Structures are given as C-alpha cells and as structure tokens.
C-alpha cells in the first residue's frame, strides 16, 4: 500500500471542489493506496473573520464552480449573504477526529460529508450538533462524537495535526502528498485533476519508481 497524506481544511472551498475526484481516486485504488487526512488550520488566529470582513468570497466560490463543478447550496449562500458567520478551522479539525475515532478507515468519507454539510446546507462545522447529525447518519454514536469534539485530548491532537501540516511544508489546500519508499513526501497531482487522471498519474509514478 502506498501511503498518501491529504492536507485539507473543512472550510476550504477548493477542498470541497476537489473532494469528488479524490474520493473516486481513493475508491478506485483502495487495494493499493492509503489516504491519511490531516486538517490544515487554514483559518486560525487573526485569519478567523466573519464573511462580511472577507474579500472575494463570492468570486472565489465562482472560480471553484467554474474549475471543478462544485455546487454551493442555498444554506451556505445564506450564511455568506448574512455575513456574521466566522470560519474557525479548529471546529472541523476537532469534528473530523471525533468522527474518525469511531471508524478510522472512513476519515476521508467523513471529511467529504462535513464539507457538504457546510457548503450545501450551511451547517456550522464548529457546532457539535453538526457532528451529532453526521454520526447518526453514518451509524455512529452521536453523543460519543459530541463528547469527543469537546475533549481536551481531541483538541490537542488537532493542534498536533495542524503543526504536522506546517512541518510538511504544504503550500496550500487542498494538497495531496505521496510517500514513496526512501523519499521525502512529494506533492501528487493537482486540484483540477479528475479521479481518473489521478489514477493515471499514480500508474505513471509507480512505473517510474519500479513499484507497479
């Protein structure tokens, strides 16, 4: 199995747009790749601002739709228009871990569902009730997920993961890293690529390194 690291942020629109291609790639290559998901911490500290204080939100979303075909739902658009909601990346980092503790192999699936909850429905990824609802949807324990979201252990783990992303030198989000034997992690693919194109890139990379 070839390990990958996926550096993403729950509040990253480009990550939301890239998700279908990445999920198809992971599904189609489930017998030979393993994807670890790390929350990047895109909006922390002085980068936590309400929508009405952010420039180019609508323009950026339009670019994501044009490039990747992503659909932004009415619930999310209402949040942007109202303007007071502030994206704090700690919330989705806690939430992804809280869900994944109950089923670690589904972290990528959980990440995608979280982003749909926000970018389609406008559900806050900083609200434990969002994870109660997602846990129930995935057949997990909702109260266990909510309790984990608020636990110091989960919150400290989230901060460690954010530090790890920085130490990996990830230039932006989404970023997919491939870990080839004996080499430092390398950026793999690009956010504009389809799932099939990512698979073709994997085939090419493995052949170049005699790993096919």
C-alpha positions as CSV (number, residue, x, y, z in Angstrom):
1,X,0.0,0.0,0.0
2,X,1.3,3.4,-0.9
3,X,0.7,6.0,1.8
4,X,-0.8,9.4,1.0
5,X,-1.4,12.4,3.2
6,X,-4.3,14.7,2.3
7,X,-3.9,18.2,3.8
8,X,-7.3,19.9,3.7
9,X,-9.4,22.3,5.7
10,X,-13.1,21.8,6.4
11,X,-13.8,25.4,5.5
12,X,-11.7,25.3,2.3
13,X,-13.9,25.8,-0.8
14,X,-11.2,24.4,-3.2
15,X,-11.0,21.3,-1.0
16,X,-14.8,20.9,-1.3
17,X,-14.5,21.1,-5.0
18,X,-11.6,18.6,-5.2
19,X,-13.4,16.1,-3.0
20,X,-15.3,14.1,-5.6
21,X,-12.1,13.5,-7.7
22,X,-10.1,12.5,-4.6
23,X,-12.8,10.2,-3.3
24,X,-13.1,8.4,-6.7
25,X,-9.3,8.1,-6.8
26,X,-9.2,6.6,-3.3
27,X,-12.1,4.2,-4.1
28,X,-10.7,3.1,-7.4
29,X,-7.3,2.4,-5.9
30,X,-8.4,1.1,-2.5
31,X,-6.2,-2.0,-3.0
32,X,-3.0,0.0,-3.3
33,X,-3.3,3.4,-1.6
34,X,-4.0,4.5,1.9
35,X,-5.0,8.1,2.4
36,X,-4.5,9.8,5.8
37,X,-6.4,13.0,6.3
38,X,-4.9,16.0,8.2
39,X,-6.7,19.2,9.0
40,X,-4.6,22.2,8.0
41,X,-5.8,25.0,10.1
42,X,-6.5,27.4,7.3
43,X,-8.4,29.9,9.4
44,X,-6.9,30.2,12.9
45,X,-5.7,33.2,14.9
46,X,-6.2,36.5,13.0
47,X,-7.5,34.7,10.0
48,X,-10.7,34.0,11.8
49,X,-13.0,36.6,10.3
50,X,-16.7,36.9,9.5
51,X,-17.8,36.6,5.9
52,X,-18.6,40.3,5.8
53,X,-14.9,41.0,6.6
54,X,-13.5,38.7,3.9
55,X,-12.9,39.9,0.4
56,X,-13.6,37.9,-2.8
57,X,-15.6,35.1,-1.1
58,X,-18.2,35.0,-3.8
59,X,-15.6,35.4,-6.6
60,X,-13.6,32.6,-5.1
61,X,-16.6,30.3,-5.0
62,X,-17.4,31.1,-8.6
63,X,-13.9,30.1,-9.6
64,X,-14.3,26.8,-7.7
65,X,-17.6,26.1,-9.6
66,X,-16.1,27.0,-12.9
67,X,-12.9,24.9,-12.4
68,X,-14.2,21.9,-10.5
69,X,-18.0,22.0,-11.0
70,X,-18.7,22.4,-7.2
71,X,-22.3,23.4,-6.2
72,X,-22.7,25.8,-3.3
73,X,-26.1,25.3,-1.7
74,X,-28.7,27.8,-0.5
75,X,-27.9,27.2,3.2
76,X,-24.3,28.2,2.6
77,X,-25.1,31.1,0.3
78,X,-27.5,32.4,3.0
79,X,-24.6,32.4,5.5
80,X,-22.4,34.3,3.1
81,X,-25.1,36.9,2.4
82,X,-26.0,37.4,6.1
83,X,-22.2,37.9,6.8
84,X,-21.7,37.4,10.5
85,X,-20.6,33.7,10.4
86,X,-16.8,33.3,11.1
87,X,-15.0,30.2,9.9
88,X,-12.7,28.9,12.7
89,X,-10.7,25.8,11.4
90,X,-10.4,24.4,14.9
91,X,-14.0,23.2,14.7
92,X,-13.8,20.9,11.7
93,X,-10.4,19.7,12.9
94,X,-12.0,18.6,16.2
95,X,-15.0,17.2,14.4
96,X,-13.1,15.1,11.9
97,X,-11.2,13.4,14.7
98,X,-14.3,13.0,16.8
99,X,-16.0,11.1,14.0
100,X,-12.9,9.2,13.0
101,X,-12.3,7.8,16.5
102,X,-15.3,5.6,15.9
103,X,-14.3,4.4,12.4
104,X,-10.8,5.5,11.4
105,X,-11.0,3.9,8.0
106,X,-13.7,6.3,6.9
107,X,-12.0,9.6,7.7
108,X,-11.9,10.7,4.0
109,X,-15.6,9.9,3.7
110,X,-16.3,11.9,6.9
111,X,-14.3,14.9,5.6
112,X,-16.4,15.0,2.4
113,X,-19.7,14.8,4.4
114,X,-18.6,17.6,6.7
115,X,-17.8,19.8,3.7
116,X,-21.2,19.1,2.1
117,X,-22.9,19.9,5.4
118,X,-21.3,23.3,5.3
119,X,-21.1,24.2,1.6
120,X,-24.5,22.9,0.7
121,X,-26.6,23.2,3.9
122,X,-24.8,25.9,5.8
123,X,-24.3,23.8,8.9
124,X,-21.5,25.2,11.1
125,X,-18.5,22.9,11.4
126,X,-17.8,24.5,14.7
127,X,-21.1,23.2,16.3
128,X,-21.1,19.8,18.0
129,X,-24.7,19.3,16.8
130,X,-23.4,19.1,13.3
131,X,-21.3,16.0,14.3
132,X,-24.2,14.5,16.2
133,X,-26.2,14.6,13.0
134,X,-23.3,13.2,10.9
135,X,-22.6,10.5,13.4
136,X,-26.3,9.4,13.3
137,X,-26.2,9.4,9.5
138,X,-23.1,7.2,9.5
139,X,-24.4,4.8,12.1
140,X,-22.1,6.1,14.8
141,X,-22.8,7.1,18.4
142,X,-23.9,10.8,18.2
143,X,-23.3,11.6,21.9
144,X,-19.9,10.0,21.8
145,X,-19.0,12.1,18.8
146,X,-20.2,15.3,20.5
147,X,-18.2,14.4,23.7
148,X,-15.1,13.7,21.7
149,X,-15.4,17.1,19.9
150,X,-15.2,18.9,23.2
151,X,-12.5,16.7,24.8
152,X,-9.0,18.2,25.5
153,X,-7.4,15.1,24.0
154,X,-9.1,15.5,20.7
155,X,-8.4,19.2,20.6
156,X,-4.7,18.7,21.4
157,X,-4.5,16.1,18.7
158,X,-6.0,18.5,16.2
159,X,-3.3,21.1,17.1
160,X,-0.6,18.5,16.6
161,X,-2.0,17.7,13.2
162,X,-2.0,21.3,12.2
163,X,1.6,21.6,13.2
164,X,2.4,18.5,11.2
165,X,0.9,20.0,8.1
166,X,3.1,23.1,8.6
167,X,6.2,20.9,9.1
168,X,5.4,19.1,5.8
169,X,5.7,22.4,4.0
170,X,2.3,22.2,2.4
171,X,2.0,25.3,0.2
172,X,-1.8,25.5,0.2
173,X,-5.0,23.5,0.3
174,X,-6.0,21.0,-1.0
175,X,-2.7,19.2,-1.2
176,X,-2.2,15.5,-1.7
177,X,1.2,14.1,-0.8
178,X,2.6,10.8,-1.8
179,X,5.1,8.9,0.4
180,X,7.3,6.8,-1.7
181,X,9.8,4.4,-0.1
182,X,13.0,6.1,0.9
183,X,11.9,9.6,-0.3
184,X,10.6,12.7,1.4
185,X,6.8,13.3,0.8
186,X,6.1,14.8,-2.6
187,X,3.1,16.8,-3.9
188,X,0.9,14.5,-6.0
189,X,-1.5,15.6,-8.7
190,X,-3.4,18.8,-8.7
191,X,-6.8,20.0,-7.6
192,X,-8.0,20.4,-11.2
193,X,-7.4,16.7,-12.0
194,X,-10.2,14.1,-12.2
195,X,-10.2,10.9,-10.3
196,X,-9.2,9.0,-13.5
197,X,-6.4,11.5,-14.1
198,X,-5.1,11.0,-10.6
199,X,-5.1,7.2,-11.2
200,X,-3.2,7.7,-14.4
201,X,-0.7,9.8,-12.5
202,X,-0.3,7.1,-9.9
203,X,0.3,4.5,-12.5
204,X,3.0,6.7,-14.1
205,X,4.6,7.4,-10.8
206,X,4.7,3.8,-9.7
207,X,6.2,2.7,-13.0
208,X,8.9,5.4,-12.8
209,X,9.9,4.1,-9.4
210,X,9.6,0.4,-10.3
211,X,6.7,0.0,-7.9
212,X,4.0,-1.0,-10.4
